[in-house]
Amino acid sequence: MLPNTGKLAGCTLFITGASRGIGKAIALKAAKDGANIVIAAKTAEPHPTLPGTIYTAAAEIEAAGGKALPCIVNVREEQQIINAVEKAVKTFGGIDILVNNASAISLTGTLETETKKVNLMMDVNVRGTYLTSKTCLPHLRKSRNPHILNLSPPMNLNPMWFKNHCAYTISKYGMSMCVLGMAEEFRGEVAVNALWPKTAIHTAAMDMLGGSGIEKQCRKTDILADAAYCILTKPKSFTGNFVIDEVLLREEGIKDFDVYAIAPGHPLMPDFFLDVETDMTAMKQERYEEKQLSGSQQEGPDGAKVKTESAPAKPLSPVAETFRVIQGAMSEEYVRTTQGVFQFELSGEEGGTWYIDLKTKGGSAGSGKPPVAADVVMSMSSGDFVKMFTGKLKPTLAFMSGKLRIKGNMALAIKLEKMLTQLNSKL
């Protein structure tokens, strides 16, 4: 962990989305120095499913040694931003640091993304970041060492990062373009940088996107808090950078990254927009899963892995065998708890259309189109499909690395992943 130096003592940080997750973690790290934190977030009343409000965050910040100013701010509303900035300046005498952390996400394709979701992502991620920066800049320019830090990625124009969730990618790159433009526009006056995690970070949003068990593949928000602290304590000449948390912390001398892991030793899921890291981590993930599953296998004389139990004389193809097992595992309980129909468009050797019906009484699975309209259509190679259904490839990892494309109801897709974890022992 990166130790506090006291350099942010007395500094005022304006942090959007600071009531929970990454924003709150950055706030708490600065609070340990004795910083003033403006919590600019929407949640004033307890949310039915998400933890924390601006007031509970304020209490934690004060307990950590900082001073807190909770402000109800929806970054889609310019006047709320202006009011919060004016209140911050009146309360603390100015603003030294702006952290644009508030963000909206919908990992859906172009035809599946409702207009209101497109508007939300563009309004929060791009417009909200732009307007909050614009409103804070006159005050930042008066600070001795002002910084703007956007939680946004390096701009990787590989089409794989656009094809599955075009609107989300555009909106996050919009935040990164604010860094490009403002860093140059205010060079010598205000430092403007971006920070992005190398791996998935465990937040309420990740729980929602990844489903049960996803946290084992994630790091804690502490790693981003430490990386942000490192950036914000640098001189304002450090500007225009797209920083990856682990890369920066290694440069700062941090060697033990297990302290940031939710489950030390478990393979980590790569974050979006980082090609090389995705491929390497995906390989590690698959090797790890294969190792975990190899308990039921032994090596033959030639080094090849063979099953310890006798194999059937005429085995079905891997895809057909997978669907045979799924059909055999069908139960009223799966149907009752899932209520979804899944269609698989597979490419490769066993290409074709297959389905799992967990909506019609009793459920069914097999080749061809489902008996009723599909709620979710998943496209991938037959090889990756078998890996996914035998536990060697996590659906979330497959989706993030572009191996799996999902159209339709994302919530149902997550439900299917939960069912997979129960089926893996039979496959």
N, C-alpha and C positions, 0 to 999 in steps of 0.2 A: 504494500500500500504506500502511496505517496504521502509523506508527512506534511503537515501544515507548517507554513513559514511565518504566518502573521502578516503577510504582505497585503492582504485584503481588509485589514482592520480599518474600520471607518469608511470603507468604500460602499457605495450604494449600487446594488444589482437589481435591475428590472428584469424579471424572469417570467415569460409567458408559459402557461401550462404548468405552474409550479406547485399545484396542490397534490400531485402524486408523481410517481415514476421518476423518470430521468430529471425532469425539472426540479423536483423536490430534492433529489440526491445532490444536484449541483448547489442548490440553496443551502443545504445542511453542511456541505463541505466548506462553503464560504462563511457560514455562520460561526464555525469553529474559530475563525480568525477574529470574530467580532464585527462582521460586515452587517450592513443594513440590507434587508431583502424585501423588495416589493413583489408580492405574490399576485401576479396578474392572471387570474384564471376564472373559469365560469362557475365552478361548483361551490355554491354558498350553502345549499342544503344537502344533507347526505344523499348520495346516489344509491338507487336500489341494488346495483351490482358492483359499482366501482368504489374503491376505498378512498377516504379522505375528502376534506373540504379545504377552502382557503384558510379557515379558522383553525382546523386541526393541524394543518401545515405550519401556521403561524406559531402555534404552541410549541411544536417540535423545534422550530428555528430559534425561538427564544430560549428553550431549554438547552440548545446546543451552544448558546453564547452570543447569538446575533440579535438584531432588532428586526421585527417583522411589521410590514404594512400590508394587510390583506385587502385586495381590491377586486371587485367583481368586474371581470373583463372578458367579453367575447370579442376576439380579435376581428370578427366580421363586422363589428360596429365601431366605426372610426371615432365617434364621440366618446365611447367608453374608454378607448385607448387614450385619447386626449385628456379626459378627466383624471385617469389614473396617473398619467405622467405629471400633470399639474399638482396632484395631491402628493406625489413622491417628492417633487422639487420643494414643495412647501414644507413637507415633514422633515426631509433629510438634507435640504439645501442644494440638491443637484442629483445627477445620475452619472455614474462612472462606467457602468457596464450594462449592456443589453444582451440577454440570452433569448433568442427566438427559438423556443422549444415546442410551442403549441403546434400540433399537427393532426391531420385527419387522413385516414387510410381506407381504401376499398380496393381489394386485390381482385378486380373483375375486368373482363374483356370489354372492348368498346361497345358491343351490342347489349351487354348485360349490365352496363353501368348506367343507372338512372340519372337523369339530368340533375336532379337535386343532389346526388352524390358528387357529380362532376363539379357543380357549383360550390359544394362544401369544401372539397379538396383545394380548388383554385382560390376560394375566398380565405380559407384558413392558412394554407401553406404558402401560397405566393403573395396574395394581396395583403394578408394579415402581417406577414413578415416585412413586406415593403412599407406598409403604413406605420407599423410600430417603429421601424428603423427611422423613417422620415420624421416621426414625432419626437423621438428621443435625440436625434442627431444635434439639434441646436444646443442641447444641454450637455451631450457627450463632448462636444468641441471645447467646452469650458473646463473639462476634467484634465488632470495632469497625465493620466495614463488610460485613456478611454478605449474600450473594446466593444465590438459587436461580435457575437458568436452565434452562428446558425447551426442547428442540428440538421445537417443536410449532407448528401454524399458528393464525392468527386463525380464529375459528369462523364460517365462511361457510355459512349454511343453505340455499344454493341446492341443490335436489334433484339436480342433475347430479353433485355430488361424492359423493352417496350411492348413486346407482343402479348404478354399475358395480362398486363395492367397498365395500358397506355396512359390513362388519365392520371393515375397515381404517380407514375414516373415523371410525366411532364410537370406535375405540381411540385415534386421534390427537387427536380432540376431547376425549377423556377426560383426556389430558395437559394440554390447554389449560384444561379446567375446573379442574384442580388449580391452575393459575396464578390463575384468577379467584377461587377460594375462599381459597387461602393468602395471596395478596397482601393481601386484605382482613383476613383473620384475624390476620396478623402485621404489619400496617401500622405503621410506626414502629420495628419491631424487625428485620425481615428483608425485603430486597427480593426480590420474586418476579416474574419476567418470562418471556416466550416469545420465541424467535427462529426465523425461518423464511426460507428462501431465495426470492428472486424468480424465479430460474431453476433448472433442474436442476443438481445438483452431481455431479461425476464421482467416484464411489466404486465399490467392488467390487459393491455392491448394484445400482447403476445399470447396470453392465456386464451383470449377470445379468438385469435386467429389460428393458434396451433392446437388447442384442445388439451385434454388431460395428458400429463406426462411430459409436455413440451419443455417444462422448466429445466429438466436434466440436461438439455442441450444448450442451455443459455448461461450467460454470465450475469452477475448482479449489476445493478445500476452504478455501483461504486466505481467501476472502471471508467465510466464516462465522467463521473464527478471528479475523479483524480485527473483525467486528461484535460477536462475543462479548466480545472484549477491551474494546471500547468500552463495552459495557453493564456489565461486571464492574468497571470502574474508576470508574463513576459512584457518587454517594452513594446510600445505601439508601432515600432518599426517591424515587428513580426506581423505581417499582414498579407492577405491574398492567398492564404494557405488552405489546402483541403487535407485536414489531418485525420489519420486513422488512429483510434485510441491506443491500440497495442503497440503500433510502430513508434508513436511519440513516447510512450512510457518506457519502452525498451531503450530509447535514446537517453532517457532521463535516469537510466540505471536500474529500473525495476526488472527483476529476474523471475520472481515467483508469481506466476499468473493463476495458480491454483486458488489463491485467496479470493479471486474474483469469481470463481466458478460456483454455480449452485450445487453441482455434483462433481467434485474434483476427480479427474481421471476419465470422466465420460466424454466421448466425442462431442464437439461443439458444432452447432449449426451456423454456417456462414451467413452473413447479412447480405441484403440485396446489393447489387451494383458493383460487386468486387469479383470479377471473373476468375482470376488465377486462384484466389483464395477459395472460391466456391468449388472449383474442380479438385483442388488438393484436399479440402476438408471432406468433400463428398466421398472421395476415395478412402479416406481414413474412416469415415462413418461406415461405409460398406464393409471394409475389412474388419472393423470392430464387431459389426453385427454378425458377420460370418463366423468370427471367432466365438461369439456368444452361442451361436447355434451349433457349433461343431461338436458339442458334447455328445450328440447322438450319432456321431460319425467316427470312423477310424480310417487310418491310411492303409492302403493295400501295399503289396510288395513293391510295386512300381512307383509308390509315392502318391498314387491317385486316391482320392477320398471315396470310400465305399460305405454304404449304410450297413449297420450291424444286423438289421433285420433283413429277411429274404425279400427280394423285390418281386413283383408280379411278373409273370412270363411275358405279357404284352402290355407294357405300361402305356398309359395315355400320354399324349403330348403334354408338356408342362402347363400350358394355358387350360387345356381341357381337364386335366387332373385337378387344377386349382378350382375350377368351377364345379367339378364333381364333389370336392370336399365342402365347398361353400353350400351347395345344394343339400348335402347331408347334414350340415350344421344348422340349417334353417330352423327357426322356432317361432312360436307365437310371440315370445318375449322380444326377440329381435325386431319383429314386425311392429309390435306395439310401441316400442321405444324409439324406433327410427322413422317410420312413416315416410319413406322415400323410395324413388325408383332411380337406379343408376345405370347409365348406358356407357359402355366402354368401346371407343374406336381405337383398335390396336393396329399398329403398323409392324412390318418385319415379317419373319418367317410364318408366324401364326396370325397374320393380320386378319382383320375382320371386325364384325360387330358382336358384342356380347352384352349381357345385362345381369343385374341383380335387382329383383323386385322385392322390396321390403315394405310394401304398402298393401298389396292385395293379400287377402286372407291366406295364412300359411306361408306365404313367400315362395319365391322360385328364383332359379338362376340357370343360365345356359347361353347357347349361341343364338345369334339373330337379334332383332329388335325386341324390346320388352313388350309385354301384352298391353300396357297402357303407356301414355306419354311419360318420357323420362323427366325427372326434376333436375338431374345433374348429368352432364355429358363429360366424360373424362377421355382425353386423347393422349396416348403415349405408345412407346414401343412394346411389343409383346414381352421382350426380355425384361424391361423395367417393370412391367406389370407383375410378372412372376416374382421378381425381387421384392416388390412392394407388398405383395400378399403373403410372402414367406418371411417378412420381417427384416430383410436385408437392405431395404431402402425405405426410409421414413417418407410417408406421403408429403409432409411439410417440406422436407429437404428436396424431394422430387419436384415439387411445385416451384420452390424458390430458385432451383437451379435450371428451370426451364424444361425438365424432362417430362413434366406432367402439365397438361393444360386443362383447366376446369371452366366449364360454362354452366351457368345456372345457379342454384341455391348453395352458397358457400357454407352456410350453417349445416346443411345436410351432408356436405362433403366432409366436414369435421366429425359429424356423427359416425360416418362410415369408418373414419380412422379409428375411432374408439372401438368399433366392432372388430376391426382388424386385429387389435391388440389381444382381444379375446380369442380370435380364430387362429392366431399364429401357432399356438401349441398343437393345433390339428393339421396344419399345413406342412 
